Amino acid sequence: MHVAWGGHISEDNVGRVNKLLRKAKRYSVVDTLLEFPELMGQSDEQLFLRVVCSNHCVHHLLEKDNSVLQMSLRPRGHSLIILGISTISPFISE
């Protein structure tokens, strides 16, 4: 799962959305009970799969080879990086 923005949502807000989703199921607005982290993961995965397609409008921002990085990163399911974004954190001293 590629979580793009889920880390910015507080646990309180996740609980509120889950409560809303439970009510939606209870009042037959939806057929299946959904959880917010599951929805978040599905939408992030769909976004990622669309961006890596060569005809997506932001695909040109991805560089095909991440071997130019000087840092040791965790293993990923792809070798793409976003161009124009600094890979050095302001919290890491060089």
VENNORGI-V245694 format. One record per residue. PHI is phi in whole degrees, 0 to 359 (999 if undefined). PSI is psi in whole degrees, -180 to 180 (* if undefined). Layout:
phi:psi
PHI:PSI
PHI:PSI
This chain:
phi:psi
999:138
251:100
270:108
272:-44
232:-2
294:-26
289:-10
265:5
255:129
288:158
298:-34
299:-45
291:-35
298:-43
298:-39
295:-44
293:-42
299:-38
297:-43
298:-41
293:-37
295:-40
294:-38
299:-39
291:-44
299:-39
266:17
60:30
286:-36
236:158
275:-33
241:148
283:124
247:150
248:145
301:-45
301:-35
294:-46
297:-41
297:-44
296:-41
295:-44
291:-38
296:-41
296:-43
297:-43
299:-47
300:-46
296:-33
287:-40
294:-36
284:-9
287:138
295:-19
265:6
283:148
293:-21
253:5
300:-33
294:-15
281:-12
270:134
266:140
287:-24
233:124
263:15
288:-10
283:-12
287:142
263:-1
260:157
267:114
255:162
293:154
297:139
234:165
276:6
209:171
243:26
266:146
228:159
270:127
285:151
82:2
249:130
292:132
267:-3
263:122
287:145
293:-11
267:-6
255:124
273:141
271:*
